[in-house]
Amino acid sequence: MRKLSAVAVAMILAIAFYFTLYWGFDALRMLTSPTYGLEEVWRSQFVFEIGRLFGLAPVGLIKLAAFFATLKLAVAGICAVHIVDRFRNLRGGKANTEIFEAALMLVVLISIASVGPAIWSHNADLVREQTIQLMLAGVAAGFGILERRYDRAAEAAAPVKLTGPRVAVPEGATWYSPFRR
């Protein structure tokens, strides 16, 4: 079971590294562009479709593209922090997986928002790209659940140390009764 946990940690690290690099570079490309990445119609197709759905003007499309770029940069930053946290875990301590799971939720939401317009416009390449990212987020979440389950099993197997008798009610305590006067 320990080998499975090591494989799970390695896969989580690899997926976090993927999202750090891929989404980080994509977000930086979008944020440094004068039109926030809208000049690449293939990659920004979901922004145009969401903008059409909500009836956004050109300024609204630019703001929406900047919003998605900022979300992608936030996901990349969270994944980078998680990688550093995992390496800190190797020296001693416990990695905080809740933050990484929040980043995975953002990945799922953005991927679903991106894959919908790609399906409607029959763009198979964009559907494939977003589906792969969606599947990677699912695999990372699954391995996170598996790792958490392994940690709970290890905690349950650890011996419990009792220092003294514990009482449920301190001596002299009065009982609570809502109908007593």
LINJO-V304343 format. One record per pair of residues at least 24 apart in sequence whose ideal C-beta (glycine too) atoms are under 7 Angstrom apart, sorted by sequence separation. I is the first residue (numbers start at 0). J is the second residue. D is the distance in Angstrom with one decimal. If there is no record, write none. Layout:
((I;J;D) (I;J;D))
This chain:
((37;61;6.8) (78;102;5.8) (77;102;3.9) (35;61;5.6) (106;132;6.4) (107;133;6.3) (110;136;6.9) (34;61;6.5) (37;64;5.4) (36;64;5.7) (74;102;4.8) (35;64;3.8) (107;136;5.2) (35;65;4.8) (106;136;4.3) (74;105;5.1) (36;68;6.4) (74;106;5.9) (35;68;5.9) (103;136;4.7) (29;64;6.5) (70;105;6.1) (103;139;5.7) (103;140;5.3) (30;68;4.9) (29;68;3.7) (70;109;6.2) (100;140;6.5) (26;68;5.0) (30;72;6.8) (67;109;6.7) (100;143;6.0) (26;71;3.8) (25;71;5.8) (26;72;3.7) (96;143;5.4) (22;71;4.6) (23;72;6.7) (26;75;6.0) (96;147;6.9) (22;74;5.3) (23;75;3.4) (22;75;4.5) (18;74;6.1) (19;75;5.1) (18;75;6.3) (19;78;4.3) (18;78;4.5) (19;79;4.7) (15;78;4.3) (19;82;6.6) (49;112;6.6) (15;81;5.1) (16;82;6.2) (15;82;5.3) (45;112;6.0) (45;113;4.2) (48;116;3.3) (12;82;6.3) (45;116;4.6) (48;119;6.9) (44;116;5.6) (45;117;6.9) (12;85;5.7) (44;117;6.4) (44;120;6.5) (8;85;7.0) (44;122;6.6) (44;125;6.4) (15;99;6.5) (41;125;6.6) (18;106;6.5) (17;135;6.5) (14;135;5.2) (14;138;6.6) (14;139;4.2) (10;138;6.8) (11;139;5.5) (11;142;5.2) (10;142;5.1) (11;143;6.3) (7;142;4.1) (7;145;5.2) (8;146;6.5) (7;146;4.7) (4;146;5.9) (4;149;4.7) (0;149;6.4))
